[in-house]
C-alpha cells in the first residue's frame, strides 16, 4: 500500500495518474497547501522541502522498513522501477525516457510555473517577467512538439515521461495557442482520453473542488510569502 500525500497541483496529478494507470493500491492523505498543512512536522519528516507530492511505500521490494520519497520525478521513477512498468527496460530507451523526465522537472515545470505566477498571481504586472516566461513556455512547447512529430509518446511507448509532462501542458491558462503545436495537441488529447487520467483528475472534485487560483489573502501569504524562516 502506498500512502500518497497529495494536493491538486500539476505535480500532485502526476502521481495519481501513475497509480491509477498501474492499479497500485494507495491511500490519499490530502495536504492542503493553501492552509499551510505542508508545514506539519509529520509531513516534513517525509518531505523536507515542504512540497507535495510525497509518498510512503509501506511494502518496499526489499521487505524492509517503509520508504518515504519526495520530489515527483523521483517518485515516478521509484514506482516505475518497483513494478517494472511505464519505464523502458532496454538501457538506451530507458535513458531516453529518464532524460525527458528530467527535462520536465528542470524545464517545463519550473518555467510554466513562473509563467503562471507572473501572469496570474503577481500582485502587480511585471511586463519583463511576464514576457520572459510566456516566451520560454512557448519554446518548451515547441521542443516537445518537435519530439512528438515522429512518435506517439515522448519515449516511444507511454511512460513516466508523458505522465510527468502532461499536467504541465494541460492548463489552458499558459498563454499558448495549442493549434500552433499540432503534434503536442494530438498527444495532449490522447492522454486526456486515457481512463486512468480521467479518474486521476476526478479526484480534484473530491479533495479541492474550488476553481483554479488563489482565493484569499491567507493562502497567497502561505504559498508566496515563504522564506528561510519556514525551514525549522
Order of alpha helices (4+ residues) and beta strands (2+ residues): beta-alpha-beta-alpha-beta-beta-alpha-alpha-alpha-alpha-alpha-alpha-alpha-alpha
